[in-house]
Amino acid sequence: MKTTVLALALLCAAPVFAEPAPMEADHVAHHMDNLAILLDLTDAQKAQVQTIVQEEHAKMKASFEQAKASGTHPDMQQMHAMHEQIQQETLQRLTPVLSPAQLKKFQIIAQEMHAGHGHGHMDHSGATAPGQD
């Protein structure tokens, strides 16, 4: 379970992928190693997946920064639609890189990450904040 959580953190660590500091670079490498183990990636696949995931996070960050710079704040529906579009593009790019079984595992990991971050926000005690379900 801890390995899954670490792999999920890799998928949602957009700021870490931008320009990681030395300590953050080690952290990102560790998460990529965990994802490689979970998906049983070859070295060539690992490099390709890392590039694709980094580009996905860069796109998400750029979209967020663009909205922020324009002075607008996208609502949850817009953010969800943008995330879904980028995620679909990522899956299309991963399809020729991963086997069908690896792709399914990746989708499950991404789905669990989305479920943990998209529905209700938990405080540090684990309680769901009011109105966030």
N, C-alpha and C positions, 0 to 999 in steps of 0.2 A: 504494500500500500504506500509506504514512504517513497518508493521508487516512482510510482505513478504520480504522486503529488509533486515530486521533483520534476518529472517530465512535463507535467501540466504547467509548472511555473515557467519552464522554458518557453512555452507557447504564449504566455501572457506577459513576458518581460520585455516589452517593446523598448522602453528607454535604455535598457541594458544593451540592446543590439546596436543602438545608434553609434556611439563611439565609446566602447567600454574602457574604463580605467583598468589598470593592471589587476587589481583585486577582483573587479567585476568580470574581467575576461576569464579568469580562472573559474569563476562561478558559472558563467555561460558555458564554458568548455565542459564542466562537470555535468551540467544539465543535458548537454548534447550527448555526452557519453551515456547517460542514463537512457535517453531516448533511443540511442543506437542499440542498447541492450534490449530494451522493451520491444523494439521492432526487428531485432536481429539483423541490423544493417551491415552491409559490407563497407569497407573503407570508402569505396567510390560512391556508394549510396549515401553514406554519412555526409560526405562533402556536398553532394547535390542537395540533400534535404536541408542541411544547415543554410546553404545559400538561399534556397526557396523560402524557408521560414524567416530568415533575416529580411528578405525583401518584402515578405508579407507584413512584418512588423514595421518596416520603414514606410510602407504605403499607408498603414493605419495611422502612424504617427504624423505623416505628412498631411493626411486628410484632417486630422484633429487640429494640427497647427494652422492649416489653411482656414478652417472654420473659426478658430480663435483669432487669427489675424484680421479676418473680415468683420470681427465684432459681433458675430452671431454665435449662438450656442445651439447646436443641433439637439433636437429632442430625442428621447429614447428610441422612438420608431425610426428616425433617420439614422441614428447610430447603429441600430440593429440591422437595418437594410444594408448599410455600408459594410458592416462586419460580415454579413452573409455573402455579399458580392465578392469581397476579398477572399473569404474562406473558400468559395466555389472556384475562384481562379487558382488558388493554392492547390486545391485537390486536383484540378485539371493538370497543373504542372507536375504534381507528384505522381499522377497515374502512370506515365511511362517509366518512372524511376523505381517505384515500389511494386512488389508483387501484389496480387489481389488481397492476400492475407495481411500483408504489411499495411496496405492502404486502409483496410477495414480497422485494424488496430489503431492506426493514426486517427481515423474518424472517431472512434470511441474515445480516445484520449481527448481530442478536441471537443467532443460533445460533453464530456464530463467537466472539462474546464469551463465551457460556456455555461453549463447548468450551475456550476458553483459560483460563477461571477455574475450571471445575468438575472437571477431571480431572487430577490431579497438580499439585503446586505446584512452581514452579521457583524456584530461588534466583537470585541476581544473576548467576551464571556461566552460567545457562541449563540447569543440571543438574536433573533431577527429584529431589526429596527422596525418600529411601528410604521405601517403604510408602505412597507417595502416588499411585500409578498407579491 
